[in-house]
Amino acid sequence: MRGDDGQIVPVAQSAELTATLVGDAVPKVYPDLSHGMGTVNADLLDFVNR
């Protein structure tokens, strides 16, 4: 989970790469948010509770 507006590490060099390295990863990219997003949302809670 990350935003697509990361100023230091582009999405393609982090989230997408990580998803290919982690077997059952499901990348979630949120438009116009920074790398850390700064928020808790339903997707994060779903991940924590599985």
KESEMI-159771 format. One record per atom (N, C-alpha, C): residue number from 1; residue in three letters; atom name; x, y, z. Coordinates in steps of 0.05 Angstrom, whole numbers, plus 32768, in hexadecimal, padded with zeros to 4 digits. Example, Ala and Ser with C-alpha at 12.3 -4.5 7.8 and 13.67 -1.06 7.14 Angstrom:
<rs>
<num=1	residu=ala	atome=N	u=8108	v=7F8E	w=809C>
<num=1	residu=ala	atome=CA	u=80F6	v=7FA6	w=809C>
<num=1	residu=ala	atome=C	u=8108	v=7FBE	w=809C>
<num=2	residu=ser	atome=N	u=8101	v=7FD3	w=808E>
<num=2	residu=ser	atome=CA	u=8111	v=7FEB	w=808F>
<num=2	residu=ser	atome=C	u=8102	v=8001	w=809D>
</rs>
This chain:
<rs>
<num=1	residu=met	atome=N	u=8011	v=7FE9	w=8000>
<num=1	residu=met	atome=CA	u=8000	v=8000	w=8000>
<num=1	residu=met	atome=C	u=8012	v=8019	w=8000>
<num=2	residu=arg	atome=N	u=800C	v=802A	w=7FED>
<num=2	residu=arg	atome=CA	u=801A	v=8043	w=7FEC>
<num=2	residu=arg	atome=C	u=800D	v=8055	w=7FD8>
<num=3	residu=gly	atome=N	u=8013	v=806E	w=7FDA>
<num=3	residu=gly	atome=CA	u=8009	v=8082	w=7FC7>
<num=3	residu=gly	atome=C	u=801B	v=8082	w=7FAF>
<num=4	residu=asp	atome=N	u=8011	v=808D	w=7F99>
<num=4	residu=asp	atome=CA	u=8021	v=808E	w=7F80>
<num=4	residu=asp	atome=C	u=8030	v=80A8	w=7F7C>
<num=5	residu=asp	atome=N	u=802F	v=80B9	w=7F91>
<num=5	residu=asp	atome=CA	u=803C	v=80D3	w=7F8E>
<num=5	residu=asp	atome=C	u=8055	v=80D5	w=7FA0>
<num=6	residu=gly	atome=N	u=8063	v=80BF	w=7FA3>
<num=6	residu=gly	atome=CA	u=807C	v=80BF	w=7FB2>
<num=6	residu=gly	atome=C	u=8091	v=80CF	w=7FA4>
<num=7	residu=gln	atome=N	u=809D	v=80E2	w=7FB2>
<num=7	residu=gln	atome=CA	u=80B0	v=80F4	w=7FA6>
<num=7	residu=gln	atome=C	u=80CD	v=80E9	w=7FA6>
<num=8	residu=ile	atome=N	u=80D2	v=80D5	w=7FB6>
<num=8	residu=ile	atome=CA	u=80ED	v=80CA	w=7FB9>
<num=8	residu=ile	atome=C	u=80F0	v=80AF	w=7FAB>
<num=9	residu=val	atome=N	u=80DD	v=809D	w=7FB0>
<num=9	residu=val	atome=CA	u=80DD	v=8082	w=7FA5>
<num=9	residu=val	atome=C	u=80C4	v=807E	w=7F94>
<num=10	residu=pro	atome=N	u=80C8	v=807D	w=7F79>
<num=10	residu=pro	atome=CA	u=80B1	v=8079	w=7F68>
<num=10	residu=pro	atome=C	u=80A3	v=805E	w=7F6C>
<num=11	residu=val	atome=N	u=808A	v=805D	w=7F67>
<num=11	residu=val	atome=CA	u=807A	v=8044	w=7F6B>
<num=11	residu=val	atome=C	u=8086	v=802C	w=7F5C>
<num=12	residu=ala	atome=N	u=808E	v=8030	w=7F44>
<num=12	residu=ala	atome=CA	u=8099	v=8019	w=7F34>
<num=12	residu=ala	atome=C	u=80B2	v=800E	w=7F41>
<num=13	residu=gln	atome=N	u=80C1	v=801E	w=7F50>
<num=13	residu=gln	atome=CA	u=80DA	v=8014	w=7F5C>
<num=13	residu=gln	atome=C	u=80D6	v=800B	w=7F79>
<num=14	residu=ser	atome=N	u=80BD	v=800B	w=7F82>
<num=14	residu=ser	atome=CA	u=80B9	v=8002	w=7F9E>
<num=14	residu=ser	atome=C	u=80A1	v=7FEF	w=7F9F>
<num=15	residu=ala	atome=N	u=8089	v=7FF9	w=7F9E>
<num=15	residu=ala	atome=CA	u=8071	v=7FE9	w=7FA2>
<num=15	residu=ala	atome=C	u=806F	v=7FD3	w=7F8E>
<num=16	residu=glu	atome=N	u=8072	v=7FDA	w=7F74>
<num=16	residu=glu	atome=CA	u=806F	v=7FC5	w=7F5F>
<num=16	residu=glu	atome=C	u=8085	v=7FB0	w=7F61>
<num=17	residu=leu	atome=N	u=809E	v=7FB9	w=7F67>
<num=17	residu=leu	atome=CA	u=80B4	v=7FA6	w=7F6A>
<num=17	residu=leu	atome=C	u=80B0	v=7F94	w=7F82>
<num=18	residu=thr	atome=N	u=80A8	v=7FA0	w=7F98>
<num=18	residu=thr	atome=CA	u=80A3	v=7F90	w=7FB0>
<num=18	residu=thr	atome=C	u=808D	v=7F7B	w=7FAB>
<num=19	residu=ala	atome=N	u=8078	v=7F82	w=7F9D>
<num=19	residu=ala	atome=CA	u=8063	v=7F6F	w=7F98>
<num=19	residu=ala	atome=C	u=806C	v=7F58	w=7F88>
<num=20	residu=thr	atome=N	u=8080	v=7F5B	w=7F76>
<num=20	residu=thr	atome=CA	u=808A	v=7F45	w=7F67>
<num=20	residu=thr	atome=C	u=809C	v=7F33	w=7F78>
<num=21	residu=leu	atome=N	u=80A8	v=7F3E	w=7F8D>
<num=21	residu=leu	atome=CA	u=80BA	v=7F2E	w=7F9E>
<num=21	residu=leu	atome=C	u=80AB	v=7F20	w=7FB4>
<num=22	residu=val	atome=N	u=8094	v=7F29	w=7FBC>
<num=22	residu=val	atome=CA	u=8084	v=7F1D	w=7FD1>
<num=22	residu=val	atome=C	u=806E	v=7F0C	w=7FC5>
<num=23	residu=gly	atome=N	u=806E	v=7EF3	w=7FCA>
<num=23	residu=gly	atome=CA	u=805D	v=7EE0	w=7FBC>
<num=23	residu=gly	atome=C	u=8040	v=7EE7	w=7FBA>
<num=24	residu=asp	atome=N	u=8033	v=7EED	w=7FD0>
<num=24	residu=asp	atome=CA	u=8016	v=7EF2	w=7FCF>
<num=24	residu=asp	atome=C	u=800F	v=7F10	w=7FD3>
<num=25	residu=ala	atome=N	u=8021	v=7F21	w=7FCC>
<num=25	residu=ala	atome=CA	u=801D	v=7F3E	w=7FCF>
<num=25	residu=ala	atome=C	u=8007	v=7F48	w=7FBC>
<num=26	residu=val	atome=N	u=7FF8	v=7F5B	w=7FC5>
<num=26	residu=val	atome=CA	u=7FE4	v=7F68	w=7FB5>
<num=26	residu=val	atome=C	u=7FEA	v=7F86	w=7FB7>
<num=27	residu=pro	atome=N	u=7FF6	v=7F92	w=7FA3>
<num=27	residu=pro	atome=CA	u=7FFD	v=7FAE	w=7FA5>
<num=27	residu=pro	atome=C	u=7FE4	v=7FC0	w=7FA4>
<num=28	residu=lys	atome=N	u=7FE3	v=7FD3	w=7FB5>
<num=28	residu=lys	atome=CA	u=7FCE	v=7FE7	w=7FB6>
<num=28	residu=lys	atome=C	u=7FDB	v=8002	w=7FB4>
<num=29	residu=val	atome=N	u=7FD5	v=8011	w=7F9E>
<num=29	residu=val	atome=CA	u=7FE0	v=802B	w=7F99>
<num=29	residu=val	atome=C	u=7FCA	v=803F	w=7F98>
<num=30	residu=tyr	atome=N	u=7FCD	v=8054	w=7FA8>
<num=30	residu=tyr	atome=CA	u=7FB8	v=8069	w=7FAA>
<num=30	residu=tyr	atome=C	u=7FC1	v=8082	w=7F9C>
<num=31	residu=pro	atome=N	u=7FB0	v=808B	w=7F89>
<num=31	residu=pro	atome=CA	u=7FB7	v=80A3	w=7F79>
<num=31	residu=pro	atome=C	u=7FBA	v=80BC	w=7F8A>
<num=32	residu=asp	atome=N	u=7FCE	v=80CC	w=7F83>
<num=32	residu=asp	atome=CA	u=7FD2	v=80E6	w=7F8F>
<num=32	residu=asp	atome=C	u=7FD9	v=80E7	w=7FAC>
<num=33	residu=leu	atome=N	u=7FE0	v=80D0	w=7FB8>
<num=33	residu=leu	atome=CA	u=7FE9	v=80D0	w=7FD3>
<num=33	residu=leu	atome=C	u=8007	v=80CB	w=7FD4>
<num=34	residu=ser	atome=N	u=8014	v=80D4	w=7FEA>
<num=34	residu=ser	atome=CA	u=8031	v=80D0	w=7FEC>
<num=34	residu=ser	atome=C	u=8037	v=80B3	w=7FF3>
<num=35	residu=his	atome=N	u=8051	v=80AC	w=7FF4>
<num=35	residu=his	atome=CA	u=805A	v=8091	w=7FF9>
<num=35	residu=his	atome=C	u=804D	v=8085	w=8012>
<num=36	residu=gly	atome=N	u=804E	v=8093	w=8028>
<num=36	residu=gly	atome=CA	u=8044	v=8088	w=8041>
<num=36	residu=gly	atome=C	u=8026	v=808C	w=8045>
<num=37	residu=met	atome=N	u=801A	v=809C	w=8035>
<num=37	residu=met	atome=CA	u=7FFD	v=80A2	w=8035>
<num=37	residu=met	atome=C	u=7FF4	v=80B1	w=804E>
<num=38	residu=gly	atome=N	u=7FFF	v=80AC	w=8065>
<num=38	residu=gly	atome=CA	u=7FF7	v=80BA	w=807D>
<num=38	residu=gly	atome=C	u=7FDB	v=80B5	w=8086>
<num=39	residu=thr	atome=N	u=7FD0	v=809E	w=807F>
<num=39	residu=thr	atome=CA	u=7FB4	v=8098	w=8088>
<num=39	residu=thr	atome=C	u=7FB0	v=807A	w=808B>
<num=40	residu=val	atome=N	u=7F9D	v=8073	w=809B>
<num=40	residu=val	atome=CA	u=7F95	v=8057	w=809D>
<num=40	residu=val	atome=C	u=7F7A	v=8054	w=808F>
<num=41	residu=asn	atome=N	u=7F78	v=8040	w=807E>
<num=41	residu=asn	atome=CA	u=7F5F	v=803C	w=8070>
<num=41	residu=asn	atome=C	u=7F56	v=801F	w=8071>
<num=42	residu=ala	atome=N	u=7F40	v=801A	w=8065>
<num=42	residu=ala	atome=CA	u=7F33	v=7FFF	w=8066>
<num=42	residu=ala	atome=C	u=7F46	v=7FEA	w=805A>
<num=43	residu=asp	atome=N	u=7F56	v=7FF0	w=8045>
<num=43	residu=asp	atome=CA	u=7F68	v=7FDC	w=803A>
<num=43	residu=asp	atome=C	u=7F7D	v=7FD4	w=804E>
<num=44	residu=leu	atome=N	u=7F87	v=7FE7	w=805D>
<num=44	residu=leu	atome=CA	u=7F9B	v=7FE0	w=8072>
<num=44	residu=leu	atome=C	u=7F8F	v=7FCF	w=8088>
<num=45	residu=leu	atome=N	u=7F77	v=7FD6	w=8091>
<num=45	residu=leu	atome=CA	u=7F6A	v=7FC6	w=80A5>
<num=45	residu=leu	atome=C	u=7F64	v=7FAA	w=809B>
<num=46	residu=asp	atome=N	u=7F5C	v=7FA7	w=8082>
<num=46	residu=asp	atome=CA	u=7F57	v=7F8C	w=8077>
<num=46	residu=asp	atome=C	u=7F71	v=7F7C	w=8077>
<num=47	residu=phe	atome=N	u=7F87	v=7F88	w=8070>
<num=47	residu=phe	atome=CA	u=7FA1	v=7F7A	w=8070>
<num=47	residu=phe	atome=C	u=7FA8	v=7F71	w=808C>
<num=48	residu=val	atome=N	u=7FA6	v=7F83	w=809F>
<num=48	residu=val	atome=CA	u=7FAE	v=7F7C	w=80BB>
<num=48	residu=val	atome=C	u=7F9C	v=7F66	w=80C6>
<num=49	residu=asn	atome=N	u=7F83	v=7F65	w=80BE>
<num=49	residu=asn	atome=CA	u=7F70	v=7F52	w=80C9>
<num=49	residu=asn	atome=C	u=7F70	v=7F37	w=80BB>
<num=50	residu=arg	atome=N	u=7F80	v=7F34	w=80A6>
<num=50	residu=arg	atome=CA	u=7F7F	v=7F1A	w=8098>
<num=50	residu=arg	atome=C	u=7F92	v=7F06	w=80A3>
</rs>
